[in-house]
Amino acid sequence: MLKRFITGLVLMLALPAGWASASDEYRLQPGDELLISVWKEEELNRQLVVLPDGRISYPLVGHVMAAGQSAEVLENLLAEHLEEYITEPQVSVSVTAVSGNVAFVFGQVNNPGPILMSRDLSVVQALALAGGFTPFASTGRIKIIREQGTEKTLLPVDYTAIERSGDLEYNHTLRAGDVIIVP
């Protein structure tokens, strides 16, 4: 019986880790620093920053949209463009700093300010990183301001409901640029 319990526990702990790597693949953001190298083509190795418009500028390729892509997708995109000049280019993209993937927490939290997101974060996780609530926080009226293109959306977060009943409807996954306001 104990052996079956331990086996089940090991499987339960192992499976989500495998799933997380596939679904939580990091997406590049403006401000991220990249190291791009092409095997046997030293003159094409570059350290670049993703520009505010989400693009990078790379030799022989020109401007390429990097924001929203994974490093692997960007590798394939660059290799595809470089095939005009190089036989079977082997491109490697490494993220050296994730400075562009930031959300902000303001209001009645102990440590307001920017939260660097090196992976997907939920509102509850960001609030924990901000040091939790002050005694004056109105946890049932938290809002997220999210910019989508030229539009701004206001998303409600009822932390009281999350805490009381485990209702995860309000535990949104944050995106770069989100602003959490705790009144």
MDAnalysis code that builds the backbone (N, CA, C; Angstrom):
import MDAnalysis as mda
import numpy as np

u = mda.Universe.empty(549, n_residues=183, atom_resindex=np.repeat(np.arange(183), 3), trajectory=True)
u.add_TopologyAttr("name", ["N", "CA", "C"] * 183)
u.add_TopologyAttr("resid", np.arange(1, 184))
u.add_TopologyAttr("resname", ["MET", "LEU", "LYS", "ARG", "PHE", "ILE", "THR", "GLY", "LEU", "VAL", "LEU", "MET", "LEU", "ALA", "LEU", "PRO", "ALA", "GLY", "TRP", "ALA", "SER", "ALA", "SER", "ASP", "GLU", "TYR", "ARG", "LEU", "GLN", "PRO", "GLY", "ASP", "GLU", "LEU", "LEU", "ILE", "SER", "VAL", "TRP", "LYS", "GLU", "GLU", "GLU", "LEU", "ASN", "ARG", "GLN", "LEU", "VAL", "VAL", "LEU", "PRO", "ASP", "GLY", "ARG", "ILE", "SER", "TYR", "PRO", "LEU", "VAL", "GLY", "HIS", "VAL", "MET", "ALA", "ALA", "GLY", "GLN", "SER", "ALA", "GLU", "VAL", "LEU", "GLU", "ASN", "LEU", "LEU", "ALA", "GLU", "HIS", "LEU", "GLU", "GLU", "TYR", "ILE", "THR", "GLU", "PRO", "GLN", "VAL", "SER", "VAL", "SER", "VAL", "THR", "ALA", "VAL", "SER", "GLY", "ASN", "VAL", "ALA", "PHE", "VAL", "PHE", "GLY", "GLN", "VAL", "ASN", "ASN", "PRO", "GLY", "PRO", "ILE", "LEU", "MET", "SER", "ARG", "ASP", "LEU", "SER", "VAL", "VAL", "GLN", "ALA", "LEU", "ALA", "LEU", "ALA", "GLY", "GLY", "PHE", "THR", "PRO", "PHE", "ALA", "SER", "THR", "GLY", "ARG", "ILE", "LYS", "ILE", "ILE", "ARG", "GLU", "GLN", "GLY", "THR", "GLU", "LYS", "THR", "LEU", "LEU", "PRO", "VAL", "ASP", "TYR", "THR", "ALA", "ILE", "GLU", "ARG", "SER", "GLY", "ASP", "LEU", "GLU", "TYR", "ASN", "HIS", "THR", "LEU", "ARG", "ALA", "GLY", "ASP", "VAL", "ILE", "ILE", "VAL", "PRO"])
u.atoms.positions = np.array([
    [0.824, -1.196, 0.000],
    [0.000, 0.000, 0.000],
    [0.865, 1.256, 0.000],
    [1.885, 1.277, 0.867],
    [2.785, 2.427, 0.946],
    [3.559, 2.589, -0.360],
    [3.965, 1.458, -0.957],
    [4.705, 1.502, -2.217],
    [3.844, 2.113, -3.322],
    [2.569, 1.746, -3.378],
    [1.654, 2.288, -4.376],
    [1.457, 3.788, -4.169],
    [1.340, 4.211, -2.917],
    [1.186, 5.627, -2.597],
    [2.407, 6.425, -3.059],
    [3.599, 5.906, -2.762],
    [4.837, 6.601, -3.133],
    [4.975, 6.663, -4.651],
    [4.649, 5.577, -5.343],
    [4.707, 5.567, -6.806],
    [3.748, 6.604, -7.384],
    [2.536, 6.652, -6.863],
    [1.558, 7.643, -7.311],
    [2.025, 9.061, -7.058],
    [2.623, 9.285, -5.900],
    [3.124, 10.612, -5.551],
    [4.245, 11.035, -6.491],
    [5.150, 10.127, -6.785],
    [6.255, 10.428, -7.707],
    [5.712, 10.771, -9.088],
    [4.750, 9.999, -9.583],
    [4.159, 10.289, -10.888],
    [3.447, 11.629, -10.893],
    [2.724, 11.917, -9.829],
    [1.992, 13.172, -9.737],
    [2.940, 14.363, -9.755],
    [4.079, 14.237, -9.097],
    [5.051, 15.320, -9.063],
    [5.828, 15.430, -10.366],
    [6.072, 14.328, -11.030],
    [6.879, 14.336, -12.251],
    [6.102, 14.837, -13.458],
    [4.855, 14.442, -13.611],
    [4.103, 14.798, -14.800],
    [3.906, 16.289, -14.984],
    [3.466, 17.050, -13.975],
    [3.293, 18.471, -14.208],
    [4.580, 19.163, -14.634],
    [5.730, 18.722, -14.176],
    [6.990, 19.351, -14.575],
    [7.206, 19.206, -16.073],
    [6.899, 18.071, -16.622],
    [7.035, 17.864, -18.055],
    [6.054, 18.705, -18.842],
    [4.833, 18.799, -18.354],
    [3.841, 19.611, -19.034],
    [4.220, 21.076, -18.989],
    [4.750, 21.535, -17.865],
    [5.062, 22.949, -17.701],
    [6.084, 23.412, -18.726],
    [7.075, 22.598, -19.022],
    [8.111, 23.038, -19.949],
    [7.549, 23.266, -21.351],
    [6.570, 22.479, -21.748],
    [6.004, 22.655, -23.081],
    [5.069, 23.852, -23.139],
    [4.244, 24.053, -22.135],
    [3.244, 25.109, -22.191],
    [3.758, 26.449, -21.685],
    [4.809, 26.447, -20.874],
    [5.325, 27.682, -20.304],
    [6.556, 28.189, -21.045],
    [6.710, 27.816, -22.319],
    [7.875, 28.236, -23.080],
    [7.925, 29.761, -23.107],
    [9.070, 30.312, -22.763],
    [9.221, 31.759, -22.652],
    [9.062, 32.433, -24.011],
    [8.317, 33.511, -24.039],
    [8.106, 34.316, -25.240],
    [8.921, 35.595, -25.109],
    [9.647, 35.933, -26.156],
    [10.495, 37.118, -26.147],
    [9.658, 38.383, -26.037],
    [10.236, 39.394, -25.378],
    [9.577, 40.677, -25.150],
    [10.536, 41.806, -25.509],
    [10.013, 43.000, -25.834],
    [10.899, 44.148, -26.030],
    [11.776, 44.358, -24.792],
    [13.051, 44.640, -25.034],
    [14.001, 44.837, -23.947],
    [14.795, 43.595, -23.596],
    [14.356, 42.433, -24.031],
    [15.108, 41.200, -23.766],
    [16.443, 41.240, -24.507],
    [17.472, 40.712, -23.864],
    [18.795, 40.644, -24.483],
    [19.016, 39.235, -25.025],
    [19.504, 39.175, -26.266],
    [19.691, 37.898, -26.952],
    [21.137, 37.733, -27.400],
    [21.604, 36.510, -27.387],
    [22.877, 36.146, -27.989],
    [22.547, 35.229, -29.159],
    [22.831, 35.713, -30.368],
    [22.529, 34.945, -31.575],
    [23.848, 34.528, -32.208],
    [23.973, 33.237, -32.478],
    [25.191, 32.745, -33.123],
    [24.827, 31.772, -34.236],
    [25.690, 31.764, -35.243],
    [25.533, 30.853, -36.373],
    [26.804, 30.015, -36.435],
    [26.642, 28.711, -36.375],
    [27.775, 27.792, -36.343],
    [28.646, 27.969, -37.582],
    [29.952, 28.095, -37.365],
    [30.972, 28.280, -38.404],
    [30.836, 29.600, -39.152],
    [30.102, 30.563, -38.591],
    [29.938, 31.883, -39.214],
    [30.128, 32.949, -38.135],
    [31.366, 33.064, -37.636],
    [31.680, 33.965, -36.514],
    [31.210, 35.397, -36.755],
    [31.317, 35.872, -38.003],
    [30.965, 37.268, -38.296],
    [29.471, 37.552, -38.128],
    [28.658, 36.515, -37.991],
    [27.216, 36.705, -37.790],
    [26.798, 36.605, -36.322],
    [27.733, 36.306, -35.443],
    [27.399, 36.223, -34.017],
    [27.136, 37.625, -33.479],
    [26.017, 37.788, -32.776],
    [25.615, 39.108, -32.293],
    [24.963, 39.017, -30.919],
    [25.181, 40.080, -30.134],
    [24.428, 40.279, -28.897],
    [23.465, 41.418, -29.212],
    [22.161, 41.156, -29.121],
    [21.145, 42.130, -29.516],
    [20.120, 42.327, -28.409],
    [19.430, 43.469, -28.486],
    [18.305, 43.750, -27.597],
    [17.059, 43.835, -28.467],
    [15.975, 43.194, -28.034],
    [14.710, 43.292, -28.760],
    [14.222, 44.735, -28.623],
    [14.002, 45.383, -29.761],
    [13.630, 46.799, -29.790],
    [12.226, 47.022, -29.216],
    [11.907, 48.277, -28.860],
    [10.573, 48.563, -28.306],
    [9.417, 48.148, -29.213],
    [9.653, 48.134, -30.537],
    [8.584, 47.700, -31.447],
    [8.524, 46.179, -31.591],
    [9.415, 45.461, -30.860],
    [9.391, 44.002, -30.860],
    [10.307, 43.354, -31.880],
    [10.995, 44.166, -32.680],
    [11.831, 43.604, -33.739],
    [13.308, 43.582, -33.340],
    [14.081, 42.793, -34.077],
    [15.539, 42.845, -34.011],
    [16.031, 43.124, -35.426],
    [17.234, 43.646, -35.528],
    [17.856, 43.867, -36.823],
    [19.069, 42.954, -36.902],
    [19.102, 42.090, -37.933],
    [20.147, 41.078, -38.024],
    [20.767, 41.104, -39.421],
    [22.107, 40.953, -39.513],
    [22.788, 40.997, -40.813],
    [22.216, 39.976, -41.802],
    [22.122, 40.396, -43.051],
    [21.633, 39.598, -44.177],
    [20.130, 39.326, -44.120],
    [19.522, 39.563, -42.980],
    [18.099, 39.262, -42.799],
    [17.276, 40.545, -42.748],
    [17.800, 41.561, -42.084],
    [17.062, 42.801, -41.892],
    [16.273, 42.756, -40.597],
    [15.123, 43.411, -40.601],
    [14.293, 43.471, -39.398],
    [13.384, 42.248, -39.321],
    [13.364, 41.634, -38.137],
    [12.555, 40.432, -37.902],
    [11.786, 40.624, -36.602],
    [10.504, 40.262, -36.606],
    [9.699, 40.342, -35.390],
    [10.130, 39.236, -34.432],
    [10.611, 39.645, -33.255],
    [11.061, 38.682, -32.243],
    [10.061, 38.579, -31.096],
    [9.435, 39.701, -30.738],
    [8.505, 39.703, -29.602],
    [7.354, 38.742, -29.860],
    [7.028, 37.980, -28.841],
    [5.946, 37.010, -28.937],
    [6.404, 35.642, -29.427],
    [7.637, 35.563, -29.930],
    [8.183, 34.298, -30.415],
    [8.980, 33.621, -29.307],
    [9.101, 32.324, -29.375],
    [10.042, 31.621, -28.501],
    [11.422, 31.718, -29.147],
    [12.468, 31.438, -28.383],
    [13.828, 31.449, -28.933],
    [13.946, 30.437, -30.071],
    [13.309, 29.287, -29.915],
    [13.370, 28.246, -30.946],
    [12.717, 28.699, -32.249],
    [11.574, 29.368, -32.150],
    [10.901, 29.861, -33.354],
    [11.773, 30.909, -34.043],
    [12.397, 31.796, -33.253],
    [13.279, 32.807, -33.829],
    [14.490, 32.154, -34.501],
    [15.048, 31.124, -33.900],
    [16.158, 30.376, -34.520],
    [15.756, 29.879, -35.908],
    [14.597, 29.248, -35.992],
    [14.122, 28.697, -37.267],
    [13.864, 29.792, -38.295],
    [13.302, 30.912, -37.845],
    [13.012, 32.034, -38.732],
    [14.304, 32.619, -39.307],
    [15.303, 32.833, -38.448],
    [16.587, 33.362, -38.915],
    [17.275, 32.378, -39.858],
    [17.253, 31.095, -39.511],
    [17.873, 30.075, -40.366],
    [17.225, 30.056, -41.748],
    [15.909, 30.186, -41.768],
    [15.177, 30.196, -43.034],
    [15.644, 31.352, -43.919],
    [15.795, 32.544, -43.328],
    [16.254, 33.718, -44.087],
    [17.711, 33.575, -44.513],
    [18.534, 32.992, -43.657],
    [19.965, 32.863, -43.951],
    [20.267, 31.796, -45.002],
    [19.313, 30.898, -45.278],
    [19.533, 29.845, -46.275],
    [19.829, 30.398, -47.663],
    [19.435, 31.639, -47.926],
    [19.745, 32.271, -49.209],
    [21.248, 32.506, -49.364],
    [21.962, 32.609, -48.223],
    [23.374, 32.978, -48.237],
    [24.297, 31.882, -47.710],
    [23.767, 30.998, -46.860],
    [24.578, 29.988, -46.183],
    [23.897, 28.629, -46.357],
    [24.685, 27.613, -46.639],
    [24.132, 26.263, -46.764],
    [23.837, 25.698, -45.376],
    [22.602, 25.308, -45.166],
    [22.141, 24.704, -43.910],
    [22.656, 25.435, -42.662],
    [22.256, 26.690, -42.484],
    [22.737, 27.439, -41.314],
    [22.213, 26.858, -39.999],
    [23.086, 26.755, -39.020],
    [22.725, 26.285, -37.679],
    [22.700, 27.501, -36.761],
    [21.511, 28.000, -36.470],
    [21.349, 29.224, -35.689],
    [20.993, 28.871, -34.253],
    [21.608, 29.594, -33.333],
    [21.313, 29.428, -31.909],
    [20.914, 30.782, -31.331],
    [19.788, 30.818, -30.628],
    [19.334, 32.036, -29.952],
    [19.248, 31.741, -28.463],
    [20.006, 32.501, -27.688],
    [19.973, 32.369, -26.226],
    [19.475, 33.671, -25.626],
    [18.582, 33.573, -24.660],
    [18.107, 34.754, -23.944],
    [19.064, 34.975, -22.779],
    [19.779, 36.103, -22.794],
    [20.757, 36.373, -21.739],
    [20.183, 37.242, -20.628],
    [19.105, 37.978, -20.916],
    [18.423, 38.777, -19.887],
    [16.979, 38.981, -20.313],
    [16.066, 38.872, -19.370],
    [14.631, 38.995, -19.661],
    [14.081, 40.326, -19.170],
    [14.836, 41.373, -19.372],
    [14.469, 42.675, -18.826],
    [13.181, 43.253, -19.395],
    [12.701, 42.755, -20.519],
    [11.497, 43.315, -21.103],
    [10.204, 42.698, -20.609],
    [10.262, 41.598, -19.882],
    [9.054, 40.893, -19.472],
    [8.699, 41.284, -18.042],
    [8.053, 42.442, -17.917],
    [7.805, 43.035, -16.605],
    [6.322, 43.346, -16.438],
    [5.808, 43.075, -15.253],
    [4.484, 43.540, -14.837],
    [4.711, 44.463, -13.639],
    [3.702, 45.217, -13.263],
    [3.844, 46.181, -12.176],
    [2.751, 45.965, -11.140],
    [3.106, 46.116, -9.871],
    [2.136, 46.002, -8.785],
    [2.197, 47.301, -7.988],
    [1.045, 47.976, -7.862],
    [0.975, 49.239, -7.133],
    [-0.151, 49.201, -6.114],
    [-0.085, 50.098, -5.163],
    [-1.143, 50.233, -4.172],
    [-0.761, 49.608, -2.853],
    [-1.734, 48.980, -2.225],
    [-1.593, 48.483, -0.856],
    [-0.913, 47.113, -0.793],
    [0.356, 47.082, -1.256],
    [1.214, 45.903, -1.112],
    [2.483, 46.355, -0.400],
    [3.184, 45.421, 0.198],
    [4.363, 45.777, 0.987],
    [5.560, 46.219, 0.150],
    [5.695, 45.714, -1.069],
    [6.818, 46.087, -1.940],
    [6.310, 46.417, -3.340],
    [5.666, 47.589, -3.530],
    [5.153, 47.933, -4.855],
    [6.291, 48.150, -5.846],
    [5.982, 47.953, -7.119],
    [6.966, 48.202, -8.163],
    [6.947, 47.135, -9.234],
    [7.998, 47.105, -10.047],
    [8.043, 46.139, -11.150],
    [8.327, 44.721, -10.667],
    [7.752, 43.761, -11.369],
    [7.979, 42.334, -11.121],
    [8.538, 41.754, -12.420],
    [9.763, 41.278, -12.376],
    [10.378, 40.658, -13.545],
    [9.837, 39.240, -13.690],
    [9.287, 38.932, -14.864],
    [8.676, 37.622, -15.090],
    [9.566, 36.793, -16.006],
    [10.304, 35.858, -15.435],
    [11.147, 34.982, -16.247],
    [10.358, 33.765, -16.734],
    [9.115, 33.635, -16.279],
    [8.203, 32.573, -16.715],
    [6.792, 33.104, -16.513],
    [5.785, 32.332, -16.888],
    [4.403, 32.756, -16.676],
    [4.142, 32.929, -15.189],
    [3.476, 34.029, -14.837],
    [3.102, 34.294, -13.444],
    [1.618, 34.583, -13.372],
    [0.988, 34.126, -12.302],
    [-0.411, 34.462, -12.052],
    [-0.454, 35.696, -11.158],
    [-1.633, 36.267, -11.021],
    [-1.809, 37.428, -10.147],
    [-1.398, 37.090, -8.721],
    [-1.825, 35.946, -8.221],
    [-1.502, 35.560, -6.842],
    [0.009, 35.449, -6.659],
    [0.705, 34.881, -7.628],
    [2.162, 34.774, -7.533],
    [2.819, 36.156, -7.531],
    [2.333, 37.060, -8.383],
    [2.889, 38.417, -8.431],
    [2.639, 39.156, -7.121],
    [1.462, 38.975, -6.539],
    [1.161, 39.623, -5.257],
    [2.071, 39.089, -4.157],
    [2.383, 37.804, -4.211],
    [3.321, 37.234, -3.234],
    [4.713, 37.833, -3.425],
    [5.147, 37.982, -4.688],
    [6.452, 38.587, -4.964],
    [6.502, 40.052, -4.533],
    [5.345, 40.699, -4.512],
    [5.263, 42.093, -4.064],
    [5.175, 42.185, -2.542],
    [5.360, 41.086, -1.850],
    [5.412, 41.106, -0.389],
    [4.076, 40.972, 0.304],
    [3.019, 40.667, -0.445],
    [1.701, 40.527, 0.175],
    [1.044, 41.878, 0.414],
    [-0.107, 41.843, 1.058],
    [-0.921, 43.037, 1.259],
    [-0.545, 43.791, 2.529],
    [-0.802, 45.095, 2.504],
    [-0.729, 45.885, 3.731],
    [-2.041, 45.657, 4.477],
    [-2.133, 46.063, 5.737],
    [-3.391, 45.886, 6.481],
    [-4.564, 46.669, 5.889],
    [-4.282, 47.636, 5.019],
    [-5.341, 48.492, 4.477],
    [-5.832, 48.051, 3.104],
    [-5.325, 46.957, 2.585],
    [-5.672, 46.502, 1.235],
    [-7.125, 46.060, 1.147],
    [-7.757, 46.440, 0.047],
    [-9.116, 45.994, -0.250],
    [-8.998, 44.839, -1.249],
    [-8.813, 43.630, -0.729],
    [-8.459, 42.480, -1.564],
    [-9.576, 42.004, -2.491],
    [-10.779, 42.468, -2.283],
    [-11.893, 42.083, -3.143],
    [-12.059, 42.999, -4.340],
    [-11.227, 44.053, -4.437],
    [-11.402, 45.035, -5.518],
    [-10.118, 45.280, -6.319],
    [-9.278, 44.294, -6.416],
    [-8.026, 44.427, -7.170],
    [-8.358, 44.478, -8.662],
    [-7.582, 45.263, -9.399],
    [-7.780, 45.394, -10.847],
    [-6.455, 45.180, -11.571],
    [-6.548, 44.660, -12.787],
    [-5.402, 44.582, -13.690],
    [-5.713, 45.484, -14.876],
    [-4.783, 46.377, -15.185],
    [-4.895, 47.172, -16.405],
    [-4.019, 46.485, -17.444],
    [-4.628, 46.090, -18.542],
    [-3.912, 45.361, -19.597],
    [-4.067, 46.104, -20.917],
    [-2.943, 46.399, -21.551],
    [-2.965, 47.019, -22.874],
    [-2.915, 45.930, -23.928],
    [-3.843, 46.013, -24.866],
    [-3.867, 45.086, -25.995],
    [-3.924, 45.940, -27.251],
    [-2.762, 46.158, -27.854],
    [-2.694, 47.064, -28.997],
    [-2.923, 48.479, -28.513],
    [-3.947, 49.129, -29.055],
    [-4.258, 50.500, -28.641],
    [-5.341, 50.542, -27.571],
    [-5.916, 49.401, -27.237],
    [-6.988, 49.359, -26.243],
    [-6.472, 48.947, -24.874],
    [-7.124, 49.482, -23.846],
    [-6.820, 49.082, -22.474],
    [-8.030, 48.350, -21.918],
    [-7.752, 47.249, -21.240],
    [-8.802, 46.436, -20.645],
    [-8.614, 46.424, -19.139],
    [-9.718, 46.473, -18.412],
    [-9.686, 46.396, -16.954],
    [-10.207, 45.020, -16.542],
    [-9.339, 44.227, -15.893],
    [-9.720, 42.884, -15.450],
    [-9.889, 42.873, -13.939],
    [-11.041, 42.428, -13.436],
    [-11.230, 42.370, -11.985],
    [-10.518, 41.164, -11.376],
    [-10.024, 41.341, -10.159],
    [-9.409, 40.245, -9.409],
    [-10.002, 40.272, -8.010],
    [-10.753, 39.246, -7.662],
    [-11.319, 39.149, -6.314],
    [-10.484, 38.161, -5.513],
    [-9.427, 38.676, -4.891],
    [-8.523, 37.822, -4.121],
    [-9.260, 37.185, -2.949],
    [-10.226, 37.896, -2.389],
    [-11.007, 37.358, -1.271],
    [-11.713, 36.073, -1.697],
    [-12.292, 36.063, -2.911],
    [-12.971, 34.863, -3.422],
    [-11.969, 33.740, -3.675],
    [-10.799, 34.087, -4.186],
    [-9.760, 33.072, -4.419],
    [-9.371, 32.431, -3.099],
    [-9.163, 33.269, -2.094],
    [-8.726, 32.789, -0.783],
    [-9.816, 31.979, -0.081],
    [-11.046, 32.462, -0.159],
    [-12.151, 31.836, 0.569],
    [-12.577, 30.513, -0.055],
    [-12.773, 30.499, -1.366],
    [-13.367, 29.311, -1.993],
    [-12.445, 28.615, -2.992],
    [-11.267, 29.163, -3.211],
    [-10.375, 28.562, -4.195],
    [-10.807, 28.841, -5.624],
    [-11.687, 29.841, -5.820],
    [-12.186, 30.203, -7.145],
    [-11.056, 30.842, -7.958],
    [-10.524, 30.106, -8.926],
    [-9.371, 30.577, -9.691],
    [-9.751, 31.381, -10.935],
    [-11.039, 31.677, -11.094],
    [-11.496, 32.462, -12.240],
    [-10.776, 33.810, -12.311],
    [-10.456, 34.383, -11.161],
    [-9.837, 35.708, -11.109],
    [-8.316, 35.658, -11.043],
    [-7.729, 34.479, -11.007],
    [-6.274, 34.363, -10.902],
    [-5.665, 34.359, -12.305],
    [-5.762, 35.507, -12.977],
    [-5.322, 35.650, -14.363],
    [-3.821, 35.418, -14.511],
    [-3.422, 34.913, -15.662],
    [-2.001, 34.837, -16.004],
    [-1.593, 36.205, -16.523],
    [-0.504, 36.731, -15.981],
    [-0.066, 38.070, -16.347],
    [0.644, 38.081, -17.688],
    [0.597, 39.246, -18.336],
    [1.322, 39.483, -19.579],
    [2.269, 40.653, -19.358],
    [3.278, 40.751, -20.189],
    [4.224, 41.863, -20.083],
    [3.460, 43.186, -20.163],
    [3.769, 44.092, -19.247],
    [3.137, 45.399, -19.231],
    [1.894, 45.496, -18.367],
    [1.367, 44.377, -17.876],
    [0.188, 44.422, -17.009],
    [0.490, 45.239, -15.760],
    [-0.522, 45.969, -15.301],
    [-0.405, 46.751, -14.073],
    [-1.477, 46.259, -13.108],
    [-1.050, 45.775, -11.944],
    [-1.980, 45.313, -10.907],
    [-2.134, 46.445, -9.907],
    [-3.374, 46.835, -9.640],
    [-3.645, 47.897, -8.671],
    [-4.417, 47.303, -7.511],
    [-3.853, 47.450, -6.313],
    [-4.487, 46.967, -5.087],
    [-4.951, 48.191, -4.307],
    [-6.265, 48.471, -4.311],
    [-6.757, 49.670, -3.604],
    [-6.680, 49.522, -2.087],
])
